[in-house]
């Protein structure tokens, strides 16, 4: 199997030059059947996931892993690959509005400044008014939109193919600035979601860099190398920063595939610690730990202060896990078979499980003891965690 995979990548690089990888790499978006997924074993149930409501929002194709719900106040916004954008009351599941775009969606939902945001493979960026779903504007960027746009102070930030980050006017969608980095010959499918904080944006790039950028004009304030593109082969040199950065007080956490996770003091751009666990999926935090999915779908908890690994859970190997989400004192993850799993955040012990439906791709949305997930078949389901 390893020899076949290497042959495939050699041919891919030779034929296409700059290419993207979305499968074969263990635990990082593999094809079904590439590696045998772990069977679900028995566990002692200590908490229950109770379904609150279920609605349909339109299907998601499996290559559109950049489509995910977003919760703003009491409204849950969802998108489908066919371009259906829906706003739902998060508490009772009542539909607030629905808008069918004339464009297929490749990334979204993003939010900012009262706008719901989505992007397409052809470089269109669609903004709808969050209050009623009416169109605000449609902007255009060079390259496909590969991660959810993010809105800030009068600017919408859009990650695109070609290792670009584009700033659009939040008023009319016209382009204000563009920042482009060199593109590696081989890269992972997708881009990391940018993190907008006040008048700056933290953004990761395919060449292993994390940057702090002025929101109004795209000026780089600093850059830190998270991923080191070292190795004899193109695969070994993959160093994409595809996980959304997380900011806790003055510390920003970032991760690169094939490399490491680091904690950086945001004002000074100095490194606080590093841990050589690799991930290309979004992470989550509570008051103590950072939670992530590593290679082979091993789940890790890392101490925020020291960078030391607190625990690891390897009973879900190769199950195509979603990014983790903190729910109360627990960690929630989904998998390719449509199961939701609850882990004790202190120990990593499996304490709960529920069947949501079809495959889960996106990070669960959580708040307090509540969670919302979206399946590839288009089901949007709200859950309550009961201890």
NUMIMI-599962 format. One record per residue (C-alpha): residue number from 1; x, y, z. Coordinates in Angstrom, 3 decimals, always signed. Layout:
N
ATOM:NUM:X:Y:Z
...
***
This chain:
387
ATOM:1:+0.000:+0.000:+0.000
ATOM:2:+2.815:+2.437:+0.911
ATOM:3:+4.614:+1.804:-2.392
ATOM:4:+1.394:+2.393:-4.353
ATOM:5:+0.738:+5.636:-2.487
ATOM:6:+4.236:+6.928:-3.196
ATOM:7:+3.917:+5.972:-6.863
ATOM:8:+0.614:+7.837:-7.037
ATOM:9:+2.124:+10.997:-5.587
ATOM:10:+5.168:+10.792:-7.843
ATOM:11:+2.947:+10.652:-10.909
ATOM:12:+0.711:+13.398:-9.524
ATOM:13:+3.628:+15.752:-9.001
ATOM:14:+5.106:+14.962:-12.417
ATOM:15:+1.856:+15.539:-14.275
ATOM:16:+0.483:+18.571:-12.471
ATOM:17:+3.364:+20.386:-10.825
ATOM:18:+1.532:+22.258:-8.084
ATOM:19:-1.083:+19.849:-6.809
ATOM:20:-3.322:+19.278:-3.838
ATOM:21:-3.622:+16.207:-1.668
ATOM:22:-6.923:+15.298:-0.024
ATOM:23:-6.533:+11.579:+0.573
ATOM:24:-4.112:+8.717:+1.215
ATOM:25:-2.263:+10.483:+4.060
ATOM:26:-3.235:+8.568:+7.224
ATOM:27:-5.821:+10.390:+9.293
ATOM:28:-5.729:+13.496:+7.078
ATOM:29:-8.724:+13.157:+4.764
ATOM:30:-8.076:+9.618:+3.567
ATOM:31:-10.264:+7.812:+1.064
ATOM:32:-12.727:+5.317:+2.447
ATOM:33:-11.033:+1.938:+2.725
ATOM:34:-7.448:+3.206:+2.497
ATOM:35:-6.828:+2.102:+6.081
ATOM:36:-8.975:-0.150:+8.226
ATOM:37:-10.912:+1.996:+10.722
ATOM:38:-10.921:+0.935:+14.354
ATOM:39:-14.043:-0.893:+15.488
ATOM:40:-16.070:+0.808:+18.174
ATOM:41:-15.614:-0.984:+21.454
ATOM:42:-17.594:-1.151:+24.657
ATOM:43:-17.370:+1.694:+27.157
ATOM:44:-18.988:+2.815:+30.389
ATOM:45:-21.655:+5.410:+29.593
ATOM:46:-21.515:+8.350:+31.982
ATOM:47:-23.291:+11.003:+29.903
ATOM:48:-26.043:+10.973:+27.282
ATOM:49:-26.538:+12.978:+24.098
ATOM:50:-30.248:+13.746:+23.744
ATOM:51:-31.557:+14.995:+20.419
ATOM:52:-33.437:+18.298:+20.689
ATOM:53:-34.482:+18.751:+17.062
ATOM:54:-33.613:+17.743:+13.496
ATOM:55:-33.992:+19.668:+10.219
ATOM:56:-32.826:+19.256:+6.609
ATOM:57:-30.547:+21.868:+5.057
ATOM:58:-29.309:+20.285:+1.789
ATOM:59:-26.545:+17.819:+1.051
ATOM:60:-22.798:+18.370:+1.317
ATOM:61:-20.415:+16.649:-1.092
ATOM:62:-17.519:+14.923:+0.631
ATOM:63:-14.877:+17.150:-0.958
ATOM:64:-16.541:+20.218:+0.601
ATOM:65:-15.052:+19.781:+4.070
ATOM:66:-14.818:+23.563:+4.308
ATOM:67:-18.611:+23.816:+4.667
ATOM:68:-19.652:+24.057:+8.303
ATOM:69:-22.395:+25.590:+10.456
ATOM:70:-21.830:+28.734:+12.481
ATOM:71:-23.673:+29.945:+15.579
ATOM:72:-24.217:+33.678:+16.053
ATOM:73:-26.219:+34.686:+19.135
ATOM:74:-29.314:+32.438:+18.910
ATOM:75:-29.169:+31.813:+15.142
ATOM:76:-27.528:+28.815:+13.475
ATOM:77:-26.455:+29.390:+9.863
ATOM:78:-25.846:+26.442:+7.517
ATOM:79:-24.969:+25.912:+3.851
ATOM:80:-25.222:+23.069:+1.361
ATOM:81:-22.980:+22.287:-1.604
ATOM:82:-25.878:+23.177:-3.918
ATOM:83:-25.960:+26.715:-2.519
ATOM:84:-28.835:+26.622:-0.035
ATOM:85:-28.173:+28.981:+2.905
ATOM:86:-30.447:+28.576:+5.922
ATOM:87:-30.892:+30.451:+9.182
ATOM:88:-32.437:+28.474:+12.028
ATOM:89:-33.385:+29.285:+15.602
ATOM:90:-30.760:+27.284:+17.477
ATOM:91:-33.026:+26.600:+20.456
ATOM:92:-36.153:+25.239:+18.786
ATOM:93:-35.118:+24.460:+15.199
ATOM:94:-37.589:+26.925:+13.659
ATOM:95:-36.495:+28.137:+10.222
ATOM:96:-35.894:+31.879:+10.195
ATOM:97:-35.106:+32.202:+6.493
ATOM:98:-33.743:+30.259:+3.521
ATOM:99:-31.953:+31.524:+0.408
ATOM:100:-31.127:+29.436:-2.685
ATOM:101:-28.068:+30.826:-4.422
ATOM:102:-27.509:+30.389:-8.129
ATOM:103:-23.987:+29.223:-7.309
ATOM:104:-22.626:+26.023:-5.716
ATOM:105:-20.850:+26.618:-2.405
ATOM:106:-17.314:+25.380:-1.688
ATOM:107:-16.726:+27.108:+1.667
ATOM:108:-18.802:+28.702:+4.414
ATOM:109:-20.469:+29.718:+6.547
ATOM:110:-18.541:+32.784:+7.624
ATOM:111:-19.876:+35.788:+9.512
ATOM:112:-18.975:+39.387:+10.251
ATOM:113:-20.582:+42.801:+10.490
ATOM:114:-24.105:+41.447:+10.166
ATOM:115:-23.263:+39.480:+7.011
ATOM:116:-23.437:+35.747:+6.367
ATOM:117:-20.622:+34.753:+3.996
ATOM:118:-19.947:+31.879:+1.592
ATOM:119:-17.551:+31.201:-1.289
ATOM:120:-17.350:+29.143:-4.485
ATOM:121:-14.695:+27.199:-6.391
ATOM:122:-14.849:+29.850:-9.131
ATOM:123:-13.924:+32.710:-6.817
ATOM:124:-17.311:+34.238:-6.049
ATOM:125:-17.880:+35.498:-2.519
ATOM:126:-21.542:+35.851:-1.535
ATOM:127:-22.724:+38.092:+1.297
ATOM:128:-26.265:+37.909:+2.669
ATOM:129:-27.801:+40.018:+5.406
ATOM:130:-27.901:+37.814:+8.486
ATOM:131:-31.187:+39.308:+9.657
ATOM:132:-33.296:+38.260:+6.666
ATOM:133:-31.145:+36.454:+4.084
ATOM:134:-31.472:+39.171:+1.480
ATOM:135:-28.493:+39.587:-0.881
ATOM:136:-25.960:+42.227:+0.125
ATOM:137:-23.383:+41.739:-2.634
ATOM:138:-21.365:+39.232:-4.672
ATOM:139:-17.617:+39.827:-4.880
ATOM:140:-14.955:+38.138:-6.965
ATOM:141:-11.475:+36.922:-6.052
ATOM:142:-8.751:+35.192:-8.021
ATOM:143:-8.751:+31.453:-7.356
ATOM:144:-11.251:+29.185:-5.628
ATOM:145:-12.502:+29.988:-2.128
ATOM:146:-11.095:+27.138:-0.011
ATOM:147:-12.087:+28.187:+3.516
ATOM:148:-14.890:+30.175:+5.114
ATOM:149:-14.529:+33.942:+4.693
ATOM:150:-14.397:+35.986:+7.904
ATOM:151:-15.745:+39.493:+8.429
ATOM:152:-14.266:+42.274:+10.540
ATOM:153:-14.171:+46.062:+10.669
ATOM:154:-15.424:+46.946:+7.170
ATOM:155:-13.381:+44.112:+5.611
ATOM:156:-14.193:+40.523:+4.616
ATOM:157:-11.114:+38.270:+4.560
ATOM:158:-11.105:+35.429:+2.010
ATOM:159:-8.557:+32.554:+1.810
ATOM:160:-8.212:+31.313:-1.775
ATOM:161:-6.201:+28.880:-3.843
ATOM:162:-2.797:+30.092:-4.974
ATOM:163:-1.885:+30.739:-1.299
ATOM:164:-3.677:+34.097:-1.351
ATOM:165:-5.505:+36.057:+1.294
ATOM:166:-7.848:+38.716:-0.076
ATOM:167:-9.517:+41.612:+1.705
ATOM:168:-12.878:+42.718:+0.286
ATOM:169:-14.951:+45.744:+1.224
ATOM:170:-17.749:+44.659:+3.555
ATOM:171:-19.898:+47.369:+1.990
ATOM:172:-19.922:+46.290:-1.663
ATOM:173:-17.494:+43.350:-2.069
ATOM:174:-14.868:+45.255:-4.060
ATOM:175:-11.256:+44.201:-3.565
ATOM:176:-9.259:+46.306:-1.110
ATOM:177:-6.016:+44.325:-0.804
ATOM:178:-4.351:+41.012:-1.681
ATOM:179:-1.546:+39.171:+0.057
ATOM:180:+0.071:+36.228:-1.733
ATOM:181:+2.719:+33.778:-0.559
ATOM:182:+4.768:+31.309:-2.577
ATOM:183:+2.888:+28.076:-3.287
ATOM:184:+4.544:+24.699:-2.588
ATOM:185:+4.601:+22.115:-5.384
ATOM:186:+2.387:+19.820:-3.328
ATOM:187:-0.188:+20.907:-0.766
ATOM:188:-3.209:+19.670:+1.145
ATOM:189:-6.689:+20.334:-0.168
ATOM:190:-8.224:+23.409:+1.461
ATOM:191:-7.011:+26.405:+3.459
ATOM:192:-7.181:+27.379:+7.087
ATOM:193:-9.955:+29.690:+8.266
ATOM:194:-8.603:+33.128:+9.240
ATOM:195:-9.172:+34.529:+12.728
ATOM:196:-10.291:+38.164:+12.755
ATOM:197:-9.761:+40.010:+16.044
ATOM:198:-10.660:+43.700:+16.133
ATOM:199:-8.469:+45.399:+13.493
ATOM:200:-6.104:+42.481:+12.755
ATOM:201:-6.314:+38.993:+11.281
ATOM:202:-4.317:+35.847:+12.063
ATOM:203:-3.957:+33.658:+8.955
ATOM:204:-2.104:+30.479:+8.058
ATOM:205:-0.597:+29.690:+4.668
ATOM:206:+0.322:+26.591:+2.674
ATOM:207:+4.051:+27.285:+3.000
ATOM:208:+3.997:+26.802:+6.767
ATOM:209:+3.703:+30.444:+7.839
ATOM:210:+1.349:+32.086:+10.308
ATOM:211:+0.922:+35.840:+9.855
ATOM:212:-0.568:+38.706:+11.785
ATOM:213:-2.006:+41.156:+9.266
ATOM:214:-3.625:+44.579:+9.440
ATOM:215:-7.258:+44.213:+8.489
ATOM:216:-7.651:+47.560:+6.739
ATOM:217:-4.767:+47.306:+4.256
ATOM:218:-3.280:+43.791:+4.380
ATOM:219:+0.067:+44.904:+5.833
ATOM:220:+2.071:+42.113:+7.511
ATOM:221:+2.792:+42.935:+11.124
ATOM:222:+4.730:+39.726:+11.757
ATOM:223:+5.156:+36.212:+10.467
ATOM:224:+6.199:+33.016:+12.246
ATOM:225:+7.146:+29.733:+10.636
ATOM:226:+4.941:+27.032:+12.134
ATOM:227:+5.638:+24.295:+9.570
ATOM:228:+9.114:+23.373:+8.385
ATOM:229:+9.118:+22.096:+4.812
ATOM:230:+11.963:+19.594:+5.275
ATOM:231:+12.442:+16.091:+3.949
ATOM:232:+13.562:+14.187:+0.886
ATOM:233:+10.142:+13.907:-0.763
ATOM:234:+7.371:+16.369:-1.589
ATOM:235:+5.113:+14.540:+0.864
ATOM:236:+7.613:+14.926:+3.698
ATOM:237:+7.825:+18.649:+2.908
ATOM:238:+4.078:+19.258:+3.298
ATOM:239:+3.747:+21.961:+5.966
ATOM:240:+0.323:+23.541:+5.430
ATOM:241:-1.123:+25.650:+8.247
ATOM:242:-4.739:+24.569:+7.751
ATOM:243:-6.000:+24.671:+11.347
ATOM:244:-7.714:+27.908:+12.339
ATOM:245:-5.540:+29.817:+14.847
ATOM:246:-6.893:+30.117:+18.384
ATOM:247:-6.295:+33.192:+20.544
ATOM:248:-6.485:+32.954:+24.340
ATOM:249:-5.627:+36.252:+26.045
ATOM:250:-2.249:+37.162:+24.454
ATOM:251:-1.377:+33.628:+23.323
ATOM:252:-2.097:+32.341:+19.844
ATOM:253:-2.054:+28.602:+19.141
ATOM:254:-1.266:+27.389:+15.636
ATOM:255:-0.529:+24.046:+13.989
ATOM:256:+1.046:+22.817:+10.769
ATOM:257:+0.735:+19.491:+9.049
ATOM:258:+3.830:+17.255:+9.199
ATOM:259:+5.413:+19.602:+11.710
ATOM:260:+4.239:+20.827:+15.099
ATOM:261:+1.887:+22.855:+17.260
ATOM:262:+3.173:+26.089:+18.752
ATOM:263:+2.093:+28.708:+21.257
ATOM:264:+3.118:+32.279:+20.421
ATOM:265:+2.959:+35.492:+22.402
ATOM:266:+0.845:+37.534:+19.991
ATOM:267:+2.159:+41.049:+20.786
ATOM:268:+5.822:+40.067:+20.394
ATOM:269:+5.606:+37.053:+18.039
ATOM:270:+7.918:+35.101:+20.365
ATOM:271:+7.443:+31.375:+20.783
ATOM:272:+6.309:+30.129:+24.191
ATOM:273:+6.424:+26.381:+23.502
ATOM:274:+6.193:+23.787:+20.752
ATOM:275:+4.898:+20.226:+20.610
ATOM:276:+5.775:+17.941:+17.699
ATOM:277:+2.246:+16.624:+17.168
ATOM:278:+0.946:+17.239:+13.657
ATOM:279:-2.550:+18.241:+12.552
ATOM:280:-4.296:+19.952:+9.672
ATOM:281:-7.702:+20.126:+11.371
ATOM:282:-9.224:+22.844:+13.520
ATOM:283:-8.613:+22.624:+17.258
ATOM:284:-10.512:+23.727:+20.355
ATOM:285:-9.678:+24.870:+23.889
ATOM:286:-11.090:+25.056:+27.374
ATOM:287:-9.580:+26.813:+30.389
ATOM:288:-6.813:+24.182:+30.693
ATOM:289:-6.068:+22.310:+27.501
ATOM:290:-5.829:+22.475:+23.740
ATOM:291:-7.595:+19.581:+21.937
ATOM:292:-6.729:+18.280:+18.482
ATOM:293:-6.811:+15.336:+16.085
ATOM:294:-3.363:+14.034:+15.153
ATOM:295:-2.120:+11.604:+12.539
ATOM:296:-4.137:+8.403:+12.303
ATOM:297:-7.083:+10.055:+14.130
ATOM:298:-5.416:+9.962:+17.525
ATOM:299:-6.982:+12.579:+19.827
ATOM:300:-4.690:+14.673:+22.033
ATOM:301:-5.033:+17.064:+24.940
ATOM:302:-2.143:+19.499:+25.357
ATOM:303:-1.593:+21.738:+28.362
ATOM:304:-2.003:+25.361:+27.265
ATOM:305:+0.647:+26.668:+29.635
ATOM:306:+3.448:+24.154:+29.114
ATOM:307:+2.743:+22.455:+25.784
ATOM:308:+3.030:+19.036:+27.406
ATOM:309:+0.742:+16.235:+26.239
ATOM:310:-1.843:+15.578:+28.971
ATOM:311:-3.472:+12.504:+27.378
ATOM:312:-4.011:+10.772:+24.084
ATOM:313:-6.907:+8.616:+22.906
ATOM:314:-6.132:+6.113:+20.134
ATOM:315:-9.325:+4.026:+20.066
ATOM:316:-10.695:+5.894:+17.020
ATOM:317:-7.789:+5.279:+14.654
ATOM:318:-8.612:+5.936:+10.996
ATOM:319:-12.305:+6.633:+11.641
ATOM:320:-12.206:+9.921:+9.720
ATOM:321:-12.775:+12.132:+12.751
ATOM:322:-14.106:+15.659:+12.669
ATOM:323:-12.198:+18.386:+14.482
ATOM:324:-12.907:+18.284:+18.237
ATOM:325:-15.241:+20.658:+20.066
ATOM:326:-15.422:+21.376:+23.783
ATOM:327:-18.864:+20.834:+25.331
ATOM:328:-19.005:+21.559:+29.049
ATOM:329:-16.373:+19.390:+30.748
ATOM:330:-16.141:+17.084:+27.737
ATOM:331:-14.833:+16.880:+24.185
ATOM:332:-17.172:+16.048:+21.294
ATOM:333:-16.070:+14.526:+17.979
ATOM:334:-17.879:+13.016:+15.003
ATOM:335:-16.757:+10.327:+12.562
ATOM:336:-17.148:+9.030:+9.021
ATOM:337:-19.866:+6.580:+10.100
ATOM:338:-22.057:+9.312:+11.554
ATOM:339:-21.346:+8.646:+15.227
ATOM:340:-20.777:+11.314:+17.855
ATOM:341:-18.352:+10.457:+20.649
ATOM:342:-18.001:+12.173:+24.013
ATOM:343:-14.665:+12.132:+25.862
ATOM:344:-13.877:+13.246:+29.389
ATOM:345:-11.773:+16.382:+28.924
ATOM:346:-9.642:+15.583:+31.968
ATOM:347:-8.717:+11.991:+31.134
ATOM:348:-9.675:+11.321:+27.492
ATOM:349:-11.943:+8.471:+28.619
ATOM:350:-14.875:+7.647:+26.319
ATOM:351:-18.043:+8.427:+28.271
ATOM:352:-20.825:+8.818:+25.694
ATOM:353:-21.909:+8.018:+22.136
ATOM:354:-24.836:+8.696:+19.807
ATOM:355:-25.667:+8.012:+16.167
ATOM:356:-26.327:+11.223:+14.248
ATOM:357:-26.908:+9.735:+10.805
ATOM:358:-24.638:+9.867:+7.765
ATOM:359:-21.003:+10.955:+7.637
ATOM:360:-19.924:+13.943:+9.706
ATOM:361:-17.282:+16.250:+8.210
ATOM:362:-17.439:+19.573:+10.036
ATOM:363:-16.418:+20.464:+13.559
ATOM:364:-19.475:+20.295:+15.849
ATOM:365:-20.780:+23.680:+16.968
ATOM:366:-21.026:+23.845:+20.759
ATOM:367:-22.146:+26.251:+23.457
ATOM:368:-22.431:+25.231:+27.081
ATOM:369:-24.031:+21.770:+27.173
ATOM:370:-25.557:+22.094:+23.683
ATOM:371:-24.220:+20.971:+20.298
ATOM:372:-25.266:+21.247:+16.660
ATOM:373:-23.961:+19.049:+13.823
ATOM:374:-24.545:+18.774:+10.081
ATOM:375:-24.288:+15.487:+8.146
ATOM:376:-23.325:+15.052:+4.486
ATOM:377:-26.935:+14.042:+3.771
ATOM:378:-28.020:+17.480:+4.923
ATOM:379:-29.433:+16.751:+8.358
ATOM:380:-28.863:+19.481:+10.928
ATOM:381:-29.293:+18.092:+14.431
ATOM:382:-29.304:+19.798:+17.828
ATOM:383:-28.196:+17.868:+20.920
ATOM:384:-28.168:+18.350:+24.685
ATOM:385:-25.499:+16.740:+26.852
ATOM:386:-27.046:+15.232:+29.954
ATOM:387:-24.800:+14.130:+32.827
***
